[in-house]
Amino acid sequence: MAKVVVALGGNALGKTPEEQLELVKNTAWSLISLVSSGNQVVISHGNGPQVGAINLGMNYAAENGKAPAFPFPECGAMSQGYIGYHLQQSLQNELHRRWMNKNVVTMVTQVAVDPKDQAFENPTKPVGDFYTKEQAEAIEKEKGYTFVEDAGRGYRQVVPSPLPKRILEIDSINKLIEAGDLVIAGGGGGVPVIFTDDGLQGVPAVIDKDRTSALLADNIDADKLIILTAVDYVYVHYNQPDQKTLKKLTISEAKKYIDEKEFAAGSMLPKIEACMSFVKDHPDREAIITSLSGLKDALAGKLGTVIVDG
């Protein structure tokens, strides 16, 4: 039995509750197919669009006297519950359709970060919806947010993205896995927290979900890490006439491409680096980057970019 961590992209989950609930039905079919094939599956997910929407909505309500202001860590926790609820429900429905008896559990996850991480001085993590340049400039002027152009798809708000250091609920996650439950954990990269003299404290940031997924996969000693995104493969010279498909990538090859700045900082780069951290010094592990629709073929070795030690 292979132990597999599957990381779902937040952009693949939809922009509205209705759209998300519809989209995760297909996601549930693919994930339960992995389970029914004998794999032990743990699920993580992004939350960029969702946490951005929650944060904007809460800010709007607070500014208009309709609700109290909600800090960004609380918005991250809300997104974990909201996305986890939809995934749980869809996975449970698919399990019932297949007459499979298995519990599905969402673990609201806190992840410790270093308060001195340089990411707090350089926000890079895209959250929320896409805007035109004019719209982004207007919001920047009104709210003081920072926006950047995101892979040719428009402008998005960016927030600090510190590195994950420790998953605080990892013992509970391992116990649930050992009990045979289907676990959803590390949603949105986890709620970033720091240790203070008064105890744990949330900080306004979004940890990259792929980096947390790699840490989660390492902590549970998974065999495979699968990062699902919008494309079937990793490419170099992406969206250019000489675009090249990478079907297999070693750590040394990946480092070369990173030095050549082939991977965008806010999208593919953290995925590649997360995969590298998972397989480094573990020749028995592999990481795969592919699309959700290609998940089954990726596990069969027919699709996706495979990253290995070397």
C-alpha positions as CSV (number, residue, x, y, z in Angstrom):
1,M,0.0,0.0,0.0
2,A,1.4,3.3,-1.0
3,K,1.0,6.3,1.2
4,V,0.2,9.4,-0.9
5,V,-0.2,13.1,-0.1
6,V,-2.3,14.8,-2.7
7,A,-2.1,18.7,-2.8
8,L,-5.1,20.3,-4.5
9,G,-4.7,23.8,-5.9
10,G,-6.9,26.5,-4.5
11,N,-7.6,27.9,-8.0
12,A,-9.1,24.5,-9.0
13,L,-11.7,24.8,-6.2
14,G,-13.8,27.6,-7.7
15,K,-14.6,31.2,-6.9
16,T,-18.0,30.8,-5.3
17,P,-19.4,28.2,-2.8
18,E,-21.7,26.9,-5.5
19,E,-18.9,26.5,-8.0
20,Q,-16.6,24.9,-5.5
21,L,-19.2,22.3,-4.3
22,E,-19.7,21.3,-8.0
23,L,-16.0,21.1,-8.8
24,V,-15.1,19.0,-5.7
25,K,-17.5,16.3,-6.9
26,N,-15.1,15.4,-9.7
27,T,-12.2,15.8,-7.3
28,A,-13.8,13.4,-4.9
29,W,-14.3,10.8,-7.6
30,S,-10.6,10.9,-8.5
31,L,-9.4,10.8,-4.9
32,I,-11.7,7.9,-3.9
33,S,-10.5,6.1,-7.0
34,L,-7.0,6.3,-5.5
35,V,-8.3,5.0,-2.2
36,S,-10.2,2.1,-3.8
37,S,-7.0,1.2,-5.7
38,G,-5.4,0.4,-2.3
39,N,-3.5,3.7,-1.6
40,Q,-3.5,5.4,1.7
41,V,-4.4,9.0,0.8
42,V,-3.9,12.3,2.7
43,I,-5.3,15.5,1.2
44,S,-4.1,19.0,1.5
45,H,-5.4,22.0,-0.5
46,G,-4.7,25.6,-1.3
47,N,-6.9,28.6,-0.3
48,G,-5.6,31.6,-2.2
49,P,-8.8,32.7,-3.9
50,Q,-10.9,31.7,-0.9
51,V,-9.0,33.4,1.9
52,G,-8.7,36.5,-0.3
53,A,-12.4,36.6,-0.8
54,I,-13.1,36.0,2.9
55,N,-10.6,38.7,3.9
56,L,-12.1,41.2,1.5
57,G,-15.6,40.4,2.5
58,M,-14.8,40.7,6.2
59,N,-13.0,44.0,5.6
60,Y,-15.9,45.4,3.6
61,A,-18.4,44.4,6.3
62,A,-16.2,46.0,9.0
63,E,-15.7,49.2,7.1
64,N,-19.4,49.6,6.7
65,G,-20.2,48.9,10.3
66,K,-21.9,45.5,9.7
67,A,-19.4,43.2,11.5
68,P,-16.2,43.4,13.5
69,A,-12.8,43.2,11.7
70,F,-11.3,39.8,11.4
71,P,-7.5,39.3,11.3
72,F,-6.0,37.4,8.4
73,P,-5.1,34.2,10.5
74,E,-8.8,33.9,11.4
75,C,-9.7,34.2,7.7
76,G,-7.3,31.4,7.0
77,A,-8.9,29.2,9.6
78,M,-12.3,30.0,8.1
79,S,-11.1,28.9,4.7
80,Q,-9.8,25.6,6.1
81,G,-13.2,24.9,7.5
82,Y,-15.2,26.0,4.5
83,I,-13.1,24.1,1.9
84,G,-12.7,21.1,4.3
85,Y,-16.5,20.9,4.7
86,H,-17.1,20.8,0.9
87,L,-14.3,18.2,0.4
88,Q,-15.5,16.1,3.4
89,Q,-19.1,16.1,2.1
90,S,-18.2,15.2,-1.4
91,L,-15.7,12.5,-0.4
92,Q,-18.3,11.0,2.0
93,N,-20.9,10.9,-0.7
94,E,-18.5,9.2,-3.1
95,L,-17.5,6.6,-0.5
96,H,-21.2,5.9,0.1
97,R,-21.8,5.5,-3.6
98,R,-19.1,2.8,-3.7
99,W,-20.2,1.1,-0.5
100,M,-16.9,1.9,1.2
101,N,-16.9,2.3,4.9
102,K,-14.3,5.0,5.8
103,N,-14.4,8.2,8.0
104,V,-13.4,11.5,6.5
105,V,-11.9,14.1,8.8
106,T,-10.7,17.7,8.3
107,M,-8.0,18.8,10.7
108,V,-7.8,22.6,11.2
109,T,-4.0,22.8,11.1
110,Q,-1.6,25.3,12.7
111,V,1.9,25.6,11.3
112,A,4.7,27.3,13.1
113,V,6.8,29.8,11.2
114,D,9.9,31.9,12.1
115,P,8.9,35.4,13.1
116,K,12.2,36.7,11.6
117,D,11.5,35.0,8.2
118,Q,12.4,37.5,5.4
119,A,9.1,36.8,3.7
120,F,7.5,39.2,6.1
121,E,9.5,42.0,4.4
122,N,8.7,40.8,0.9
123,P,5.1,39.6,0.2
124,T,4.9,37.2,-2.7
125,K,2.0,34.9,-2.2
126,P,-1.0,35.6,-4.4
127,V,-4.5,35.5,-2.8
128,G,-7.9,36.4,-3.9
129,D,-9.3,37.0,-7.3
130,F,-7.7,38.3,-10.5
131,Y,-8.0,42.0,-11.4
132,T,-7.1,44.3,-14.3
133,K,-4.1,46.6,-13.8
134,E,-6.5,49.5,-13.3
135,Q,-8.6,47.7,-10.7
136,A,-5.5,46.6,-8.8
137,E,-4.1,50.1,-8.7
138,A,-7.4,51.4,-7.4
139,I,-7.5,48.9,-4.6
140,E,-3.9,49.5,-3.7
141,K,-4.6,53.2,-3.4
142,E,-7.7,52.6,-1.3
143,K,-6.6,49.8,1.0
144,G,-2.8,49.8,0.8
145,Y,-2.6,46.2,-0.4
146,T,0.2,45.0,-2.6
147,F,-0.6,43.6,-6.1
148,V,1.6,41.8,-8.7
149,E,1.0,40.4,-12.1
150,D,0.4,36.7,-11.9
151,A,1.6,34.5,-14.7
152,G,-0.1,36.5,-17.4
153,R,-3.6,36.0,-15.9
154,G,-4.1,39.4,-14.3
155,Y,-3.1,41.1,-11.1
156,R,-3.6,39.6,-7.6
157,Q,-3.0,40.7,-4.1
158,V,0.2,39.3,-2.5
159,V,0.8,38.6,1.2
160,P,3.9,37.3,3.1
161,S,4.6,33.6,2.6
162,P,7.0,32.4,5.3
163,L,8.4,28.9,5.3
164,P,6.6,26.2,7.3
165,K,8.7,24.9,10.2
166,R,6.5,22.6,12.2
167,I,3.0,21.2,11.9
168,L,1.6,21.4,15.4
169,E,-1.2,18.8,14.9
170,I,1.1,16.2,13.3
171,D,0.7,13.6,16.1
172,S,-3.1,13.8,15.8
173,I,-2.9,13.6,12.0
174,N,-0.7,10.4,12.3
175,K,-3.2,8.8,14.7
176,L,-6.1,9.4,12.3
177,I,-4.1,8.0,9.4
178,E,-3.3,4.9,11.5
179,A,-7.0,4.5,12.3
180,G,-7.7,4.3,8.6
181,D,-9.4,7.6,8.3
182,L,-9.2,9.8,5.1
183,V,-7.6,12.9,6.4
184,I,-7.7,16.5,5.1
185,A,-4.9,18.5,6.7
186,G,-2.7,21.5,6.1
187,G,-5.4,23.4,4.3
188,G,-4.2,26.6,2.7
189,G,-0.7,25.8,4.0
190,G,-2.0,25.8,7.6
191,V,-2.7,28.8,9.8
192,P,0.7,30.5,10.3
193,V,1.5,30.9,14.0
194,I,4.5,31.9,16.1
195,F,5.6,31.0,19.6
196,T,5.5,34.0,22.0
197,D,6.0,34.4,25.8
198,D,2.2,34.3,26.0
199,G,1.8,31.2,23.9
200,L,0.9,30.7,20.3
201,Q,-0.1,33.6,18.2
202,G,-1.4,33.8,14.6
203,V,0.4,36.1,12.1
204,P,-1.0,37.7,8.9
205,A,0.4,35.6,6.1
206,V,-0.3,32.6,3.9
207,I,2.1,29.7,3.9
208,D,2.5,28.1,0.5
209,K,0.4,25.0,0.5
210,D,2.9,23.0,-1.5
211,R,5.7,23.6,1.0
212,T,3.4,22.6,3.8
213,S,2.3,19.6,1.8
214,A,5.9,18.5,1.4
215,L,6.5,18.9,5.1
216,L,3.3,16.9,5.8
217,A,4.4,14.2,3.4
218,D,7.8,14.0,5.0
219,N,6.4,13.9,8.6
220,I,4.1,11.0,7.8
221,D,6.8,9.3,5.7
222,A,4.7,9.2,2.5
223,D,5.9,7.4,-0.6
224,K,4.6,10.0,-3.0
225,L,3.7,13.6,-3.1
226,I,1.4,14.7,-5.9
227,I,0.9,18.4,-6.5
228,L,-2.1,19.1,-8.7
229,T,-2.2,22.3,-10.7
230,A,-3.6,23.7,-14.0
231,V,-1.2,21.9,-16.3
232,D,-0.3,18.3,-17.2
233,Y,3.4,18.9,-16.9
234,V,6.1,21.3,-15.8
235,Y,7.5,23.3,-18.7
236,V,10.5,25.5,-19.4
237,H,10.1,28.5,-21.7
238,Y,6.5,28.3,-20.6
239,N,4.0,29.9,-23.1
240,Q,6.8,30.6,-25.5
241,P,7.3,29.2,-29.0
242,D,10.1,27.0,-27.8
243,Q,8.2,25.6,-24.8
244,K,9.6,22.3,-23.6
245,T,7.8,19.6,-21.6
246,L,9.7,18.1,-18.6
247,K,8.6,14.5,-18.0
248,K,11.3,13.7,-15.4
249,L,13.4,16.1,-13.3
250,T,16.2,15.4,-10.9
251,I,17.1,17.8,-8.1
252,S,20.3,18.8,-9.9
253,E,18.4,19.5,-13.1
254,A,15.7,21.5,-11.2
255,K,18.4,23.6,-9.5
256,K,19.8,24.5,-13.0
257,Y,16.4,25.6,-14.2
258,I,15.8,27.6,-11.0
259,D,19.1,29.4,-11.5
260,E,18.0,30.3,-15.0
261,K,14.7,31.6,-13.5
262,E,12.5,29.3,-15.6
263,F,9.8,28.9,-12.9
264,A,7.6,31.8,-11.7
265,A,8.0,32.7,-8.0
266,G,4.3,32.9,-7.3
267,S,3.3,29.7,-9.1
268,M,5.5,26.9,-10.3
269,L,8.7,27.7,-8.3
270,P,7.3,26.8,-4.8
271,K,5.9,23.6,-6.3
272,I,9.3,22.5,-7.7
273,E,11.1,23.5,-4.4
274,A,8.5,21.6,-2.3
275,C,9.0,18.5,-4.4
276,M,12.8,18.8,-4.1
277,S,12.6,19.1,-0.3
278,F,10.4,15.9,-0.2
279,V,12.6,13.7,-2.3
280,K,16.0,15.0,-1.3
281,D,18.1,12.2,0.2
282,H,15.2,9.8,-0.3
283,P,15.7,7.8,-3.5
284,D,12.7,5.6,-2.7
285,R,10.3,8.7,-2.9
286,E,8.9,10.5,-5.8
287,A,7.0,13.7,-6.3
288,I,4.6,14.3,-9.3
289,I,3.3,17.6,-10.6
290,T,0.3,17.3,-12.9
291,S,-3.3,18.3,-13.5
292,L,-6.3,17.1,-11.5
293,S,-7.8,15.4,-14.6
294,G,-4.5,13.6,-15.1
295,L,-4.2,12.2,-11.6
296,K,-5.0,8.6,-12.5
297,D,-2.7,8.6,-15.4
298,A,0.0,10.2,-13.3
299,L,-0.1,7.4,-10.8
300,A,0.2,4.9,-13.7
301,G,3.3,6.7,-14.9
302,K,1.6,7.9,-18.1
303,L,1.4,11.7,-17.4
304,G,2.9,14.4,-15.3
305,T,6.4,15.6,-14.3
306,V,8.2,13.2,-11.9
307,I,10.7,14.7,-9.6
308,V,13.3,12.4,-8.0
309,D,16.5,12.7,-6.0
310,G,19.7,13.0,-8.0
